[in-house]
Each structure stands twice: as C-alpha cells, then as structure tokens.
Amino acid sequence: MASYTSNEVYLKEESIVIAIDIGTTMTGVSFSHMYPGEKPSVRLVNQWPGQPVAGGDSKVPTLVAYQNGVACAHGATALDMVRDDDYQVARWFKLHLHPSSLKNQIHLNTDQGSSSDTSFSDEEIPPLPEGVSLKDIYTSFMAYVYKTTEDFFTNRTPNGRRIWDRLKDRNIIILCTPNGWGTNEQDFMRDAAIAAGILSAHEVDDRLEFVTEGEASVHYALAYTKSDTWVKKDVMLAVVDAGGSTVDSTLYICKSNLPRITLKRVCDSECVQVRIEMRRVKICPVLTCPYRLVESLSIGHSVKIYVNDSQGQSLMKMS
C-alpha cells in the first residue's frame, strides 16, 4: 500500500494514531502523525528487524521464538529458528483465539473436481510452546511490534524522537480484528496491550480502539480505487478480506455521495474460518461471500466487489 494523504484538514488535538493488524501469518502496522491544520498522511512501517535494509517489507511474519520458555526472537528474525530443535516457535497462534463460532466446515470444489475441507481442525493448529500461554505470546509480540513502530517513527520522521516523547502518553492505538470476533476476544487483546506496556489500565478506554477487518477494508477500498468515479447513490459494494485464516465479507449500499460518501450495511458482516492451500488450489475468495451477497444480484442491483488478499487487491463488477 502506498502512503495515503487525506483530503481534509485535521483540526483536533495533536496525536499519533497507530493501527496494528496481527494476522495469522503476517502482521502489518500503519500510523499517522495527526497535526492540527494539516492534512494527515498514513505511513507504513516497512522496515522490520531481520529484513534487508534495502528491501524492507510492510509485513512481517507473525512468529515468536522461545527457548526454555523465554521469548528470544520475533518476526523475520524468528524465521531461521522454525526448523531448529533448540527453539520452539509460536506460529498461527491467532487460531487459538478464534471463537468456536468461526469453526464452521466449508467445502469448496478444487480444480481437480473433488470436495475440499478448508476449515482448520484442532489437530492442524500448531500447539503453543511448552509452558507458554497464549496471553504470554500476544504480550511479547505486541511489545515487539510497538517497539519496532517507535524505532521506525523516531528514525524516519524529522524530529521524530522529540515528537514521539511528547505524544507517546496519548497515542491512539487501533487493533484490527476479524468480523467474527466478539467482546471476549477484544478483552483478551486489551489485556495483552496493557501487559505489553503499550498503555495503562486507567487510560485504555480513551486510547485503545478496535476496528473490524471488514470496516478497515471498506475504507481502504474507498481510498485506493478512485471511489469518486464509481460510488454513486444506490450502488452496492461488497468488500471481501481474504486473510490467512478468515474471510470477512460485508455488503453495503451507497445512500448518498454528496457532500461525502454515506454507506449503509445491507446485512450483518460475516466471517468464516478457512484454510486454503494456495500452492495447490486456486480459489477465488468471493466464493466464501455470504449467500445474501449473491441473493442481492437477483433484485436488480449492480454489485461491485472489492477483494483484498495477500496477493493484492482487485475490483470487479457483478450484475
């Protein structure tokens, strides 16, 4: 994702907004220095420890390596330890947090014509390192992500250290979660953020916010697809976020586009847990959209579907 600059001038209190998306396989962070009187720009953390300086990536593997129950490496640095018997590496640990409501069985036809079970079974989810709790893993990884963000900001922003030190106690933290997560999972993430030292318990309600992956994808789609050229009144928009372990889909209708775009959800967002062997089976994420999306095609609407996956983004039209 290229950097994004808002069309509107920010008029509120100065702050730094940090958005964190801890995915099943990869993690990403974006941030914005919100300064009164200026148009905010969104930037990505695209240099992580263990990555080549000249070829930094905006995503980092969601990994934590442990030795004797102690976290010793994170992200790209932990990659070399996955096959080292001296270490236990926590991977896919987000699956341990998924609620039971996500563990649905989904059968899709493969290119060989056979039915494929794409859901994760408990046996397929990698176990946590011995003696380490899920809370410990999230706490350690979130502390690593936040520290990397601080280092990136202070080293890549003019007067970055002075700005960070001045605003660090009122940074706004946004955690991105699957549509299918509820209050229990949010409470878990909130406690982990506190344990990681990102914010304190007495200020968490003022500084921590949650956004669903579906809602975040809508904003992304509107910002990066020249939405002013195709988002018109009564146009329906379906956003599909195909992640490492869940596919989130949301269907909206545009109620107006002047003076600004106003969207209304046609139906509740849906989230399914899926496992797709991308090397062997090529499956369009749209196949996992809610049936209500497909049903809408029969009532005279033109539906634009925005697909966001690890391979890129695309916009298609169905009518």
Steps between C-alpha positions, in 0.01 A plus 500: 500500500635841406484782755164674518423867562154613606310763307381661823692720743535362852376744767515304826772439760843388378558127536650193338254236385641148467303220332616142562380196307632176648415239240527124514810491283605864453473824698488860383501845661401842367511833680423866459630809676182702540595868514241782521471702180655233276367220282595172673715250314497128571834320491597135526769347715701343218824416675501220758790340688650217300397640163751639247532875537472554126203268457275567796151358504179647639414162652686280745442133586280449806752288689646488850794268573551360849789328670435343838172689522659842437426708189825558313400604147203643313385548144754455221777427753306196622474349151841333524394327821188328369691182412756525781434242770654729762204736468123481512334747266145623559328529162138526391425577865214727396302183427502416871305820565229442241156445659322171441252682276771528234572130489252425224554236239529643149526278195628646176564326168865481406633518148520120509122489543501353849353651814752667726457567870655843552440543872763454768463206734641512852762246399629724220551806721864505613528459878633782713858471629520297818435702814397811306146635506318669213494818706881484537544465124271789412656721766852434376410544134303819557789650697733414210263654243457818701875541565574450130238764417660743746846441352370545145318822587787657691758408234293583190319816613661846528533575872345157548641434847376833636156453347467143629609589853256790505203294379571143615271524802202587281563286193181344364529125442266326253490121491354332194301180567295252294130572458425180692678607818292627789548665839689202647770522234515878528541474877786257446674738258441791735662315790794399280556862392508607864736217594726598209537850647341670201252678727381483859176359636363840608538650151411203282141617443621834364791380290411156367252437220399197295408482134379194313693381198188552291463864597872566451481346152209729408705809582796356308284429196348849500844658527683295239248426225407853384169459680373838380470352150283200584342542846163649411165502674346148521822327391567192712853423617618163629839492670671163545812480717669162440748459782720219621230327703175690449304652215299806602228629272271800530231635268423872485274729300584862426227728634663819372831620361468874559635685689670180614449128450244345737481120512247275671548132569252286312554204732719409795867443426596137478818318584600142427812309594665339202818320407607525137811330365583779256783305335274211403154650466407837354175616659336837447426653845164621367379140526488540876282814493172485691212356301315829552760664276418259220128537562530876454601445139148380426324812620618738230814639665842542352752377756865598499718255689832607646731209584793556734739206532867436562573505127354844435169674454248505221163650418241312301143566396215251514154576373 
